Amino acid sequence: MDLTLLVIPLLAVLAPVAARVLGRWVRIPVVVFELVLGIIVGPSVLGWAQPADFVHTLSQFGLAMLFFVAGTEIE
């Protein structure tokens, strides 16, 4: 679980940087990089990030924040 808590924030920083660097040649949204990097380091491919209770709690918190942000965009 210690590696998971290091990999997740690292990917959160790496995805926008990669999108910016590659954005000079091809325009790909940041969310695409986040999804692809998440699949690569997740348990299905490399297995660096493993599911854990704390990670599940963080994901639920992130989903709640996404709903709040989406709610503020609705007029």
PQR file with spaces between the fields and no chain letter, atoms N, CA, C, O and H, PARSE charges and radii, in Angstrom:
ATOM       1  N    MET     1       0.824   -1.187    0.000 -0.4000 1.5000
ATOM       2  CA   MET     1       0.000    0.000    0.000 -0.0000 2.0000
ATOM       3  C    MET     1       0.875    1.260    0.000  0.5500 1.7000
ATOM       4  O    MET     1       0.441    2.305   -0.484 -0.5500 1.4000
ATOM       5  N    ASP     2       2.082    1.177    0.528 -0.4000 1.5000
ATOM       6  CA   ASP     2       2.958    2.344    0.556 -0.0000 2.0000
ATOM       7  C    ASP     2       3.312    2.806   -0.857  0.5500 1.7000
ATOM       8  O    ASP     2       3.357    4.006   -1.125 -0.5500 1.4000
ATOM       9  H    ASP     2       2.435    0.327    0.922  0.4000 1.0000
ATOM      10  N    LEU     3       3.559    1.868   -1.749 -0.4000 1.5000
ATOM      11  CA   LEU     3       3.872    2.216   -3.128 -0.0000 2.0000
ATOM      12  C    LEU     3       2.661    2.848   -3.802  0.5500 1.7000
ATOM      13  O    LEU     3       2.813    3.763   -4.610 -0.5500 1.4000
ATOM      14  H    LEU     3       3.522    0.893   -1.531  0.4000 1.0000
ATOM      15  N    THR     4       1.481    2.381   -3.485 -0.4000 1.5000
ATOM      16  CA   THR     4       0.255    2.934   -4.065 -0.0000 2.0000
ATOM      17  C    THR     4       0.097    4.401   -3.699  0.5500 1.7000
ATOM      18  O    THR     4      -0.266    5.217   -4.547 -0.5500 1.4000
ATOM      19  H    THR     4       1.357    1.637   -2.828  0.4000 1.0000
ATOM      20  N    LEU     5       0.366    4.745   -2.442 -0.4000 1.5000
ATOM      21  CA   LEU     5       0.229    6.135   -2.009 -0.0000 2.0000
ATOM      22  C    LEU     5       1.299    7.040   -2.609  0.5500 1.7000
ATOM      23  O    LEU     5       1.142    8.261   -2.602 -0.5500 1.4000
ATOM      24  H    LEU     5       0.661    4.082   -1.754  0.4000 1.0000
ATOM      25  N    LEU     6       2.366    6.477   -3.119 -0.4000 1.5000
ATOM      26  CA   LEU     6       3.378    7.254   -3.819 -0.0000 2.0000
ATOM      27  C    LEU     6       3.043    7.369   -5.306  0.5500 1.7000
ATOM      28  O    LEU     6       3.231    8.429   -5.903 -0.5500 1.4000
ATOM      29  H    LEU     6       2.494    5.485   -3.125  0.4000 1.0000
ATOM      30  N    VAL     7       2.553    6.296   -5.900 -0.4000 1.5000
ATOM      31  CA   VAL     7       2.289    6.256   -7.338 -0.0000 2.0000
ATOM      32  C    VAL     7       1.108    7.147   -7.725  0.5500 1.7000
ATOM      33  O    VAL     7       1.175    7.832   -8.745 -0.5500 1.4000
ATOM      34  H    VAL     7       2.400    5.434   -5.415  0.4000 1.0000
ATOM      35  N    ILE     8       0.042    7.157   -6.947 -0.4000 1.5000
ATOM      36  CA   ILE     8      -1.154    7.922   -7.302 -0.0000 2.0000
ATOM      37  C    ILE     8      -0.874    9.422   -7.401  0.5500 1.7000
ATOM      38  O    ILE     8      -1.236   10.017   -8.416 -0.5500 1.4000
ATOM      39  H    ILE     8      -0.012    6.600   -6.118  0.4000 1.0000
ATOM      40  N    PRO     9      -0.253   10.069   -6.414 -0.5600 1.5000
ATOM      41  CA   PRO     9       0.058   11.493   -6.580  0.2800 2.0000
ATOM      42  C    PRO     9       1.089   11.755   -7.687  0.5500 1.7000
ATOM      43  O    PRO     9       1.030   12.781   -8.364 -0.5500 1.4000
ATOM      44  N    LEU    10       2.025   10.828   -7.863 -0.4000 1.5000
ATOM      45  CA   LEU    10       3.006   10.990   -8.928 -0.0000 2.0000
ATOM      46  C    LEU    10       2.329   11.006  -10.296  0.5500 1.7000
ATOM      47  O    LEU    10       2.695   11.805  -11.158 -0.5500 1.4000
ATOM      48  H    LEU    10       2.073    9.995   -7.313  0.4000 1.0000
ATOM      49  N    LEU    11       1.357   10.140  -10.501 -0.4000 1.5000
ATOM      50  CA   LEU    11       0.620   10.122  -11.757 -0.0000 2.0000
ATOM      51  C    LEU    11      -0.241   11.369  -11.927  0.5500 1.7000
ATOM      52  O    LEU    11      -0.435   11.852  -13.042 -0.5500 1.4000
ATOM      53  H    LEU    11       1.060    9.490   -9.801  0.4000 1.0000
ATOM      54  N    ALA    12      -0.753   11.880  -10.818 -0.4000 1.5000
ATOM      55  CA   ALA    12      -1.558   13.102  -10.887 -0.0000 2.0000
ATOM      56  C    ALA    12      -0.721   14.287  -11.353  0.5500 1.7000
ATOM      57  O    ALA    12      -1.251   15.214  -11.966 -0.5500 1.4000
ATOM      58  H    ALA    12      -0.595   11.487   -9.912  0.4000 1.0000
ATOM      59  N    VAL    13       0.564   14.268  -11.073 -0.4000 1.5000
ATOM      60  CA   VAL    13       1.468   15.329  -11.534 -0.0000 2.0000
ATOM      61  C    VAL    13       1.984   15.020  -12.935  0.5500 1.7000
ATOM      62  O    VAL    13       2.138   15.927  -13.752 -0.5500 1.4000
ATOM      63  H    VAL    13       0.994   13.515  -10.575  0.4000 1.0000
ATOM      64  N    LEU    14       2.249   13.763  -13.213 -0.4000 1.5000
ATOM      65  CA   LEU    14       2.837   13.372  -14.484 -0.0000 2.0000
ATOM      66  C    LEU    14       1.864   13.511  -15.664  0.5500 1.7000
ATOM      67  O    LEU    14       2.290   13.862  -16.763 -0.5500 1.4000
ATOM      68  H    LEU    14       2.123   13.027  -12.549  0.4000 1.0000
ATOM      69  N    ALA    15       0.587   13.247  -15.462 -0.4000 1.5000
ATOM      70  CA   ALA    15      -0.382   13.295  -16.554 -0.0000 2.0000
ATOM      71  C    ALA    15      -0.496   14.680  -17.192  0.5500 1.7000
ATOM      72  O    ALA    15      -0.427   14.771  -18.417 -0.5500 1.4000
ATOM      73  H    ALA    15       0.241   12.961  -14.569  0.4000 1.0000
ATOM      74  N    PRO    16      -0.669   15.763  -16.426 -0.5600 1.5000
ATOM      75  CA   PRO    16      -0.727   17.077  -17.083  0.2800 2.0000
ATOM      76  C    PRO    16       0.582   17.483  -17.752  0.5500 1.7000
ATOM      77  O    PRO    16       0.576   18.156  -18.783 -0.5500 1.4000
ATOM      78  N    VAL    17       1.704   17.070  -17.161 -0.4000 1.5000
ATOM      79  CA   VAL    17       2.998   17.389  -17.765 -0.0000 2.0000
ATOM      80  C    VAL    17       3.130   16.672  -19.107  0.5500 1.7000
ATOM      81  O    VAL    17       3.568   17.271  -20.090 -0.5500 1.4000
ATOM      82  H    VAL    17       1.709   16.524  -16.324  0.4000 1.0000
ATOM      83  N    ALA    18       2.755   15.402  -19.153 -0.4000 1.5000
ATOM      84  CA   ALA    18       2.821   14.640  -20.402 -0.0000 2.0000
ATOM      85  C    ALA    18       1.870   15.214  -21.442  0.5500 1.7000
ATOM      86  O    ALA    18       2.212   15.287  -22.622 -0.5500 1.4000
ATOM      87  H    ALA    18       2.399   14.916  -18.355  0.4000 1.0000
ATOM      88  N    ALA    19       0.683   15.620  -21.018 -0.4000 1.5000
ATOM      89  CA   ALA    19      -0.278   16.213  -21.953 -0.0000 2.0000
ATOM      90  C    ALA    19       0.255   17.522  -22.518  0.5500 1.7000
ATOM      91  O    ALA    19       0.050   17.823  -23.694 -0.5500 1.4000
ATOM      92  H    ALA    19       0.404   15.561  -20.059  0.4000 1.0000
ATOM      93  N    ARG    20       0.927   18.288  -21.697 -0.4000 1.5000
ATOM      94  CA   ARG    20       1.496   19.574  -22.152 -0.0000 2.0000
ATOM      95  C    ARG    20       2.638   19.351  -23.140  0.5500 1.7000
ATOM      96  O    ARG    20       2.730   20.032  -24.161 -0.5500 1.4000
ATOM      97  H    ARG    20       1.093   18.043  -20.741  0.4000 1.0000
ATOM      98  N    VAL    21       3.504   18.393  -22.826 -0.4000 1.5000
ATOM      99  CA   VAL    21       4.644   18.119  -23.704 -0.0000 2.0000
ATOM     100  C    VAL    21       4.168   17.561  -25.042  0.5500 1.7000
ATOM     101  O    VAL    21       4.607   18.016  -26.099 -0.5500 1.4000
ATOM     102  H    VAL    21       3.430   17.840  -21.996  0.4000 1.0000
ATOM     103  N    LEU    22       3.284   16.593  -25.000 -0.4000 1.5000
ATOM     104  CA   LEU    22       2.793   15.996  -26.236 -0.0000 2.0000
ATOM     105  C    LEU    22       1.768   16.874  -26.947  0.5500 1.7000
ATOM     106  O    LEU    22       1.460   16.639  -28.116 -0.5500 1.4000
ATOM     107  H    LEU    22       2.927   16.224  -24.142  0.4000 1.0000
ATOM     108  N    GLY    23       1.238   17.879  -26.260 -0.4000 1.5000
ATOM     109  CA   GLY    23       0.249   18.775  -26.843 -0.0000 2.0000
ATOM     110  C    GLY    23       0.782   19.618  -27.976  0.5500 1.7000
ATOM     111  O    GLY    23       0.011   20.205  -28.736 -0.5500 1.4000
ATOM     112  H    GLY    23       1.488   18.069  -25.310  0.4000 1.0000
ATOM     113  N    ARG    24       2.085   19.684  -28.094 -0.4000 1.5000
ATOM     114  CA   ARG    24       2.676   20.428  -29.201 -0.0000 2.0000
ATOM     115  C    ARG    24       2.439   19.720  -30.526  0.5500 1.7000
ATOM     116  O    ARG    24       2.347   20.368  -31.569 -0.5500 1.4000
ATOM     117  H    ARG    24       2.711   19.208  -27.477  0.4000 1.0000
ATOM     118  N    TRP    25       2.340   18.391  -30.493 -0.4000 1.5000
ATOM     119  CA   TRP    25       2.168   17.624  -31.720 -0.0000 2.0000
ATOM     120  C    TRP    25       0.755   17.084  -31.885  0.5500 1.7000
ATOM     121  O    TRP    25       0.231   17.048  -32.999 -0.5500 1.4000
ATOM     122  H    TRP    25       2.414   17.865  -29.645  0.4000 1.0000
ATOM     123  N    VAL    26       0.145   16.672  -30.807 -0.4000 1.5000
ATOM     124  CA   VAL    26      -1.208   16.095  -30.872 -0.0000 2.0000
ATOM     125  C    VAL    26      -1.980   16.548  -29.635  0.5500 1.7000
ATOM     126  O    VAL    26      -1.459   16.508  -28.520 -0.5500 1.4000
ATOM     127  H    VAL    26       0.571   16.702  -29.902  0.4000 1.0000
ATOM     128  N    ARG    27      -3.204   16.971  -29.837 -0.4000 1.5000
ATOM     129  CA   ARG    27      -4.010   17.459  -28.712 -0.0000 2.0000
ATOM     130  C    ARG    27      -4.801   16.300  -28.110  0.5500 1.7000
ATOM     131  O    ARG    27      -5.762   15.804  -28.698 -0.5500 1.4000
ATOM     132  H    ARG    27      -3.627   17.003  -30.743  0.4000 1.0000
ATOM     133  N    ILE    28      -4.370   15.890  -26.932 -0.4000 1.5000
ATOM     134  CA   ILE    28      -5.050   14.828  -26.188 -0.0000 2.0000
ATOM     135  C    ILE    28      -5.401   15.388  -24.822  0.5500 1.7000
ATOM     136  O    ILE    28      -4.530   15.937  -24.147 -0.5500 1.4000
ATOM     137  H    ILE    28      -3.589   16.293  -26.454  0.4000 1.0000
ATOM     138  N    PRO    29      -6.660   15.265  -24.392 -0.5600 1.5000
ATOM     139  CA   PRO    29      -7.036   15.791  -23.071  0.2800 2.0000
ATOM     140  C    PRO    29      -6.274   15.110  -21.932  0.5500 1.7000
ATOM     141  O    PRO    29      -5.855   13.958  -22.041 -0.5500 1.4000
ATOM     142  N    VAL    30      -6.110   15.854  -20.845 -0.4000 1.5000
ATOM     143  CA   VAL    30      -5.384   15.343  -19.680 -0.0000 2.0000
ATOM     144  C    VAL    30      -6.064   14.096  -19.120  0.5500 1.7000
ATOM     145  O    VAL    30      -5.390   13.174  -18.659 -0.5500 1.4000
ATOM     146  H    VAL    30      -6.451   16.789  -20.756  0.4000 1.0000
ATOM     147  N    VAL    31      -7.364   14.066  -19.158 -0.4000 1.5000
ATOM     148  CA   VAL    31      -8.083   12.921  -18.586 -0.0000 2.0000
ATOM     149  C    VAL    31      -7.719   11.629  -19.305  0.5500 1.7000
ATOM     150  O    VAL    31      -7.730   10.562  -18.692 -0.5500 1.4000
ATOM     151  H    VAL    31      -7.912   14.814  -19.532  0.4000 1.0000
ATOM     152  N    VAL    32      -7.398   11.704  -20.589 -0.4000 1.5000
ATOM     153  CA   VAL    32      -6.981   10.509  -21.324 -0.0000 2.0000
ATOM     154  C    VAL    32      -5.658    9.994  -20.769  0.5500 1.7000
ATOM     155  O    VAL    32      -5.490    8.790  -20.572 -0.5500 1.4000
ATOM     156  H    VAL    32      -7.389   12.571  -21.087  0.4000 1.0000
ATOM     157  N    PHE    33      -4.718   10.904  -20.517 -0.4000 1.5000
ATOM     158  CA   PHE    33      -3.452   10.488  -19.916 -0.0000 2.0000
ATOM     159  C    PHE    33      -3.674    9.903  -18.525  0.5500 1.7000
ATOM     160  O    PHE    33      -3.045    8.906  -18.168 -0.5500 1.4000
ATOM     161  H    PHE    33      -4.854   11.882  -20.677  0.4000 1.0000
ATOM     162  N    GLU    34      -4.552   10.505  -17.741 -0.4000 1.5000
ATOM     163  CA   GLU    34      -4.820    9.987  -16.399 -0.0000 2.0000
ATOM     164  C    GLU    34      -5.391    8.580  -16.458  0.5500 1.7000
ATOM     165  O    GLU    34      -4.984    7.709  -15.689 -0.5500 1.4000
ATOM     166  H    GLU    34      -5.063   11.314  -18.031  0.4000 1.0000
ATOM     167  N    LEU    35      -6.330    8.354  -17.365 -0.4000 1.5000
ATOM     168  CA   LEU    35      -6.926    7.025  -17.492 -0.0000 2.0000
ATOM     169  C    LEU    35      -5.909    5.991  -17.968  0.5500 1.7000
ATOM     170  O    LEU    35      -5.844    4.888  -17.424 -0.5500 1.4000
ATOM     171  H    LEU    35      -6.661    9.062  -17.990  0.4000 1.0000
ATOM     172  N    VAL    36      -5.126    6.338  -18.969 -0.4000 1.5000
ATOM     173  CA   VAL    36      -4.144    5.394  -19.502 -0.0000 2.0000
ATOM     174  C    VAL    36      -3.073    5.075  -18.455  0.5500 1.7000
ATOM     175  O    VAL    36      -2.721    3.911  -18.263 -0.5500 1.4000
ATOM     176  H    VAL    36      -5.179    7.234  -19.411  0.4000 1.0000
ATOM     177  N    LEU    37      -2.561    6.093  -17.788 -0.4000 1.5000
ATOM     178  CA   LEU    37      -1.563    5.843  -16.744 -0.0000 2.0000
ATOM     179  C    LEU    37      -2.153    5.019  -15.603  0.5500 1.7000
ATOM     180  O    LEU    37      -1.475    4.155  -15.048 -0.5500 1.4000
ATOM     181  H    LEU    37      -2.848    7.038  -17.945  0.4000 1.0000
ATOM     182  N    GLY    38      -3.407    5.281  -15.253 -0.4000 1.5000
ATOM     183  CA   GLY    38      -4.060    4.496  -14.205 -0.0000 2.0000
ATOM     184  C    GLY    38      -4.213    3.037  -14.578  0.5500 1.7000
ATOM     185  O    GLY    38      -4.043    2.152  -13.740 -0.5500 1.4000
ATOM     186  H    GLY    38      -3.958    5.983  -15.704  0.4000 1.0000
ATOM     187  N    ILE    39      -4.536    2.786  -15.841 -0.4000 1.5000
ATOM     188  CA   ILE    39      -4.661    1.399  -16.302 -0.0000 2.0000
ATOM     189  C    ILE    39      -3.304    0.709  -16.299  0.5500 1.7000
ATOM     190  O    ILE    39      -3.189   -0.452  -15.906 -0.5500 1.4000
ATOM     191  H    ILE    39      -4.674    3.505  -16.522  0.4000 1.0000
ATOM     192  N    ILE    40      -2.278    1.431  -16.741 -0.4000 1.5000
ATOM     193  CA   ILE    40      -0.941    0.830  -16.828 -0.0000 2.0000
ATOM     194  C    ILE    40      -0.401    0.462  -15.447  0.5500 1.7000
ATOM     195  O    ILE    40       0.113   -0.643  -15.274 -0.5500 1.4000
ATOM     196  H    ILE    40      -2.371    2.374  -17.061  0.4000 1.0000
ATOM     197  N    VAL    41      -0.501    1.350  -14.464 -0.4000 1.5000
ATOM     198  CA   VAL    41       0.081    1.056  -13.144 -0.0000 2.0000
ATOM     199  C    VAL    41      -0.883    0.310  -12.230  0.5500 1.7000
ATOM     200  O    VAL    41      -0.495   -0.105  -11.138 -0.5500 1.4000
ATOM     201  H    VAL    41      -0.919    2.248  -14.604  0.4000 1.0000
ATOM     202  N    GLY    42      -2.113    0.134  -12.647 -0.4000 1.5000
ATOM     203  CA   GLY    42      -3.113   -0.558  -11.836 -0.0000 2.0000
ATOM     204  C    GLY    42      -2.866   -2.051  -11.753  0.5500 1.7000
ATOM     205  O    GLY    42      -1.900   -2.560  -12.321 -0.5500 1.4000
ATOM     206  H    GLY    42      -2.429    0.472  -13.534  0.4000 1.0000
ATOM     207  N    PRO    43      -3.734   -2.751  -11.048 -0.5600 1.5000
ATOM     208  CA   PRO    43      -3.532   -4.182  -10.824  0.2800 2.0000
ATOM     209  C    PRO    43      -3.659   -5.034  -12.084  0.5500 1.7000
ATOM     210  O    PRO    43      -3.209   -6.180  -12.089 -0.5500 1.4000
ATOM     211  N    SER    44      -4.256   -4.511  -13.146 -0.4000 1.5000
ATOM     212  CA   SER    44      -4.440   -5.306  -14.359 -0.0000 2.0000
ATOM     213  C    SER    44      -3.173   -5.440  -15.187  0.5500 1.7000
ATOM     214  O    SER    44      -2.981   -6.454  -15.859 -0.5500 1.4000
ATOM     215  H    SER    44      -4.621   -3.580  -13.142  0.4000 1.0000
ATOM     216  N    VAL    45      -2.293   -4.421  -15.150 -0.4000 1.5000
ATOM     217  CA   VAL    45      -1.100   -4.465  -16.001 -0.0000 2.0000
ATOM     218  C    VAL    45       0.163   -4.611  -15.153  0.5500 1.7000
ATOM     219  O    VAL    45       0.691   -5.716  -15.032 -0.5500 1.4000
ATOM     220  H    VAL    45      -2.449   -3.598  -14.604  0.4000 1.0000
ATOM     221  N    LEU    46       0.657   -3.522  -14.566 -0.4000 1.5000
ATOM     222  CA   LEU    46       1.905   -3.586  -13.798 -0.0000 2.0000
ATOM     223  C    LEU    46       1.694   -3.981  -12.337  0.5500 1.7000
ATOM     224  O    LEU    46       2.556   -4.617  -11.731 -0.5500 1.4000
ATOM     225  H    LEU    46       0.228   -2.624  -14.664  0.4000 1.0000
ATOM     226  N    GLY    47       0.558   -3.606  -11.780 -0.4000 1.5000
ATOM     227  CA   GLY    47       0.269   -3.969  -10.392 -0.0000 2.0000
ATOM     228  C    GLY    47       0.957   -3.101   -9.360  0.5500 1.7000
ATOM     229  O    GLY    47       1.059   -3.495   -8.198 -0.5500 1.4000
ATOM     230  H    GLY    47      -0.143   -3.090  -12.273  0.4000 1.0000
ATOM     231  N    TRP    48       1.436   -1.919   -9.756 -0.4000 1.5000
ATOM     232  CA   TRP    48       2.096   -1.032   -8.802 -0.0000 2.0000
ATOM     233  C    TRP    48       1.105   -0.419   -7.834  0.5500 1.7000
ATOM     234  O    TRP    48       1.444   -0.205   -6.670 -0.5500 1.4000
ATOM     235  H    TRP    48       1.353   -1.599  -10.700  0.4000 1.0000
ATOM     236  N    ALA    49      -0.100   -0.131   -8.274 -0.4000 1.5000
ATOM     237  CA   ALA    49      -1.139    0.440   -7.416 -0.0000 2.0000
ATOM     238  C    ALA    49      -2.173   -0.646   -7.139  0.5500 1.7000
ATOM     239  O    ALA    49      -2.830   -1.147   -8.053 -0.5500 1.4000
ATOM     240  H    ALA    49      -0.375   -0.305   -9.219  0.4000 1.0000
ATOM     241  N    GLN    50      -2.304   -0.995   -5.884 -0.4000 1.5000
ATOM     242  CA   GLN    50      -3.234   -2.045   -5.477 -0.0000 2.0000
ATOM     243  C    GLN    50      -4.418   -1.442   -4.737  0.5500 1.7000
ATOM     244  O    GLN    50      -4.263   -0.446   -4.031 -0.5500 1.4000
ATOM     245  H    GLN    50      -1.771   -0.589   -5.141  0.4000 1.0000
ATOM     246  N    PRO    51      -5.599   -2.033   -4.889 -0.5600 1.5000
ATOM     247  CA   PRO    51      -6.749   -1.534   -4.135  0.2800 2.0000
ATOM     248  C    PRO    51      -6.546   -1.707   -2.633  0.5500 1.7000
ATOM     249  O    PRO    51      -6.054   -2.737   -2.172 -0.5500 1.4000
ATOM     250  N    ALA    52      -6.931   -0.683   -1.885 -0.4000 1.5000
ATOM     251  CA   ALA    52      -6.845   -0.724   -0.424 -0.0000 2.0000
ATOM     252  C    ALA    52      -7.991    0.124    0.126  0.5500 1.7000
ATOM     253  O    ALA    52      -8.602    0.901   -0.607 -0.5500 1.4000
ATOM     254  H    ALA    52      -7.330    0.154   -2.260  0.4000 1.0000
ATOM     255  N    ASP    53      -8.272   -0.028    1.396 -0.4000 1.5000
ATOM     256  CA   ASP    53      -9.373    0.725    2.008 -0.0000 2.0000
ATOM     257  C    ASP    53      -9.139    2.231    1.923  0.5500 1.7000
ATOM     258  O    ASP    53     -10.065    2.987    1.630 -0.5500 1.4000
ATOM     259  H    ASP    53      -7.775   -0.659    1.991  0.4000 1.0000
ATOM     260  N    PHE    54      -7.911    2.666    2.176 -0.4000 1.5000
ATOM     261  CA   PHE    54      -7.625    4.095    2.132 -0.0000 2.0000
ATOM     262  C    PHE    54      -7.770    4.642    0.715  0.5500 1.7000
ATOM     263  O    PHE    54      -8.297    5.737    0.525 -0.5500 1.4000
ATOM     264  H    PHE    54      -7.159    2.051    2.414  0.4000 1.0000
ATOM     265  N    VAL    55      -7.310    3.894   -0.271 -0.4000 1.5000
ATOM     266  CA   VAL    55      -7.442    4.313   -1.673 -0.0000 2.0000
ATOM     267  C    VAL    55      -8.913    4.354   -2.067  0.5500 1.7000
ATOM     268  O    VAL    55      -9.330    5.255   -2.795 -0.5500 1.4000
ATOM     269  H    VAL    55      -6.882    3.003   -0.116  0.4000 1.0000
ATOM     270  N    HIS    56      -9.695    3.404   -1.604 -0.4000 1.5000
ATOM     271  CA   HIS    56     -11.133    3.409   -1.885 -0.0000 2.0000
ATOM     272  C    HIS    56     -11.799    4.643   -1.269  0.5500 1.7000
ATOM     273  O    HIS    56     -12.657    5.268   -1.893 -0.5500 1.4000
ATOM     274  H    HIS    56      -9.356    2.671   -1.013  0.4000 1.0000
ATOM     275  N    THR    57     -11.404    4.982   -0.059 -0.4000 1.5000
ATOM     276  CA   THR    57     -11.952    6.183    0.590 -0.0000 2.0000
ATOM     277  C    THR    57     -11.571    7.438   -0.188  0.5500 1.7000
ATOM     278  O    THR    57     -12.402    8.328   -0.369 -0.5500 1.4000
ATOM     279  H    THR    57     -10.708    4.474    0.448  0.4000 1.0000
ATOM     280  N    LEU    58     -10.338    7.519   -0.643 -0.4000 1.5000
ATOM     281  CA   LEU    58      -9.915    8.660   -1.454 -0.0000 2.0000
ATOM     282  C    LEU    58     -10.709    8.736   -2.754  0.5500 1.7000
ATOM     283  O    LEU    58     -11.088    9.824   -3.187 -0.5500 1.4000
ATOM     284  H    LEU    58      -9.662    6.797   -0.495  0.4000 1.0000
ATOM     285  N    SER    59     -10.963    7.589   -3.375 -0.4000 1.5000
ATOM     286  CA   SER    59     -11.717    7.598   -4.628 -0.0000 2.0000
ATOM     287  C    SER    59     -13.160    8.049   -4.400  0.5500 1.7000
ATOM     288  O    SER    59     -13.727    8.744   -5.243 -0.5500 1.4000
ATOM     289  H    SER    59     -10.655    6.705   -3.023  0.4000 1.0000
ATOM     290  N    GLN    60     -13.751    7.667   -3.288 -0.4000 1.5000
ATOM     291  CA   GLN    60     -15.113    8.106   -2.981 -0.0000 2.0000
ATOM     292  C    GLN    60     -15.153    9.605   -2.710  0.5500 1.7000
ATOM     293  O    GLN    60     -16.093   10.289   -3.113 -0.5500 1.4000
ATOM     294  H    GLN    60     -13.291    7.102   -2.603  0.4000 1.0000
ATOM     295  N    PHE    61     -14.133   10.113   -2.029 -0.4000 1.5000
ATOM     296  CA   PHE    61     -14.038   11.546   -1.774 -0.0000 2.0000
ATOM     297  C    PHE    61     -13.867   12.310   -3.082  0.5500 1.7000
ATOM     298  O    PHE    61     -14.488   13.355   -3.276 -0.5500 1.4000
ATOM     299  H    PHE    61     -13.369    9.557   -1.701  0.4000 1.0000
ATOM     300  N    GLY    62     -13.033   11.800   -3.974 -0.4000 1.5000
ATOM     301  CA   GLY    62     -12.843   12.432   -5.282 -0.0000 2.0000
ATOM     302  C    GLY    62     -14.111   12.442   -6.100  0.5500 1.7000
ATOM     303  O    GLY    62     -14.396   13.423   -6.786 -0.5500 1.4000
ATOM     304  H    GLY    62     -12.528   10.952   -3.817  0.4000 1.0000
ATOM     305  N    LEU    63     -14.879   11.366   -6.041 -0.4000 1.5000
ATOM     306  CA   LEU    63     -16.148   11.317   -6.757 -0.0000 2.0000
ATOM     307  C    LEU    63     -17.133   12.334   -6.191  0.5500 1.7000
ATOM     308  O    LEU    63     -17.848   12.991   -6.948 -0.5500 1.4000
ATOM     309  H    LEU    63     -14.647   10.569   -5.484  0.4000 1.0000
ATOM     310  N    ALA    64     -17.176   12.468   -4.881 -0.4000 1.5000
ATOM     311  CA   ALA    64     -18.061   13.469   -4.263 -0.0000 2.0000
ATOM     312  C    ALA    64     -17.655   14.876   -4.677  0.5500 1.7000
ATOM     313  O    ALA    64     -18.516   15.708   -4.965 -0.5500 1.4000
ATOM     314  H    ALA    64     -16.596   11.934   -4.266  0.4000 1.0000
ATOM     315  N    MET    65     -16.352   15.154   -4.709 -0.4000 1.5000
ATOM     316  CA   MET    65     -15.883   16.472   -5.140 -0.0000 2.0000
ATOM     317  C    MET    65     -16.233   16.732   -6.599  0.5500 1.7000
ATOM     318  O    MET    65     -16.581   17.855   -6.965 -0.5500 1.4000
ATOM     319  H    MET    65     -15.653   14.478   -4.475  0.4000 1.0000
ATOM     320  N    LEU    66     -16.145   15.702   -7.430 -0.4000 1.5000
ATOM     321  CA   LEU    66     -16.518   15.840   -8.835 -0.0000 2.0000
ATOM     322  C    LEU    66     -17.989   16.216   -8.969  0.5500 1.7000
ATOM     323  O    LEU    66     -18.342   17.064   -9.789 -0.5500 1.4000
ATOM     324  H    LEU    66     -15.863   14.790   -7.133  0.4000 1.0000
ATOM     325  N    PHE    67     -18.847   15.591   -8.170 -0.4000 1.5000
ATOM     326  CA   PHE    67     -20.277   15.924   -8.209 -0.0000 2.0000
ATOM     327  C    PHE    67     -20.522   17.351   -7.740  0.5500 1.7000
ATOM     328  O    PHE    67     -21.356   18.055   -8.310 -0.5500 1.4000
ATOM     329  H    PHE    67     -18.561   14.903   -7.504  0.4000 1.0000
ATOM     330  N    PHE    68     -19.807   17.784   -6.712 -0.4000 1.5000
ATOM     331  CA   PHE    68     -19.973   19.158   -6.237 -0.0000 2.0000
ATOM     332  C    PHE    68     -19.525   20.174   -7.292  0.5500 1.7000
ATOM     333  O    PHE    68     -20.192   21.184   -7.517 -0.5500 1.4000
ATOM     334  H    PHE    68     -19.130   17.213   -6.249  0.4000 1.0000
ATOM     335  N    VAL    69     -18.400   19.898   -7.929 -0.4000 1.5000
ATOM     336  CA   VAL    69     -17.922   20.804   -8.973 -0.0000 2.0000
ATOM     337  C    VAL    69     -18.885   20.820  -10.148  0.5500 1.7000
ATOM     338  O    VAL    69     -19.170   21.886  -10.695 -0.5500 1.4000
ATOM     339  H    VAL    69     -17.857   19.078   -7.747  0.4000 1.0000
ATOM     340  N    ALA    70     -19.386   19.671  -10.540 -0.4000 1.5000
ATOM     341  CA   ALA    70     -20.351   19.610  -11.642 -0.0000 2.0000
ATOM     342  C    ALA    70     -21.635   20.359  -11.258  0.5500 1.7000
ATOM     343  O    ALA    70     -22.252   21.001  -12.108 -0.5500 1.4000
ATOM     344  H    ALA    70     -19.155   18.806  -10.095  0.4000 1.0000
ATOM     345  N    GLY    71     -22.031   20.282  -10.007 -0.4000 1.5000
ATOM     346  CA   GLY    71     -23.225   20.984   -9.558 -0.0000 2.0000
ATOM     347  C    GLY    71     -23.066   22.502   -9.587  0.5500 1.7000
ATOM     348  O    GLY    71     -24.037   23.227   -9.803 -0.5500 1.4000
ATOM     349  H    GLY    71     -21.529   19.761   -9.317  0.4000 1.0000
ATOM     350  N    THR    72     -21.853   22.977   -9.371 -0.4000 1.5000
ATOM     351  CA   THR    72     -21.642   24.426   -9.420 -0.0000 2.0000
ATOM     352  C    THR    72     -21.648   24.944  -10.856  0.5500 1.7000
ATOM     353  O    THR    72     -21.846   26.139  -11.074 -0.5500 1.4000
ATOM     354  H    THR    72     -21.064   22.388   -9.195  0.4000 1.0000
ATOM     355  N    GLU    73     -21.438   24.075  -11.833 -0.4000 1.5000
ATOM     356  CA   GLU    73     -21.430   24.499  -13.234 -0.0000 2.0000
ATOM     357  C    GLU    73     -22.840   24.574  -13.821  0.5500 1.7000
ATOM     358  O    GLU    73     -23.029   25.169  -14.881 -0.5500 1.4000
ATOM     359  H    GLU    73     -21.278   23.104  -11.657  0.4000 1.0000
ATOM     360  N    ILE    74     -23.806   23.996  -13.168 -0.4000 1.5000
ATOM     361  CA   ILE    74     -25.190   23.990  -13.670 -0.0000 2.0000
ATOM     362  C    ILE    74     -25.869   25.286  -13.252  0.5500 1.7000
ATOM     363  O    ILE    74     -25.808   25.685  -12.089 -0.5500 1.4000
ATOM     364  H    ILE    74     -23.652   23.512  -12.307  0.4000 1.0000
ATOM     365  N    GLU    75     -26.517   25.939  -14.214 -0.4000 1.5000
ATOM     366  CA   GLU    75     -27.228   27.188  -13.911 -0.0000 2.0000
ATOM     367  C    GLU    75     -28.684   26.909  -13.567  0.5500 1.7000
ATOM     368  O    GLU    75     -29.440   27.839  -13.284 -0.5500 1.4000
ATOM     369  H    GLU    75     -26.567   25.615  -15.159  0.4000 1.0000
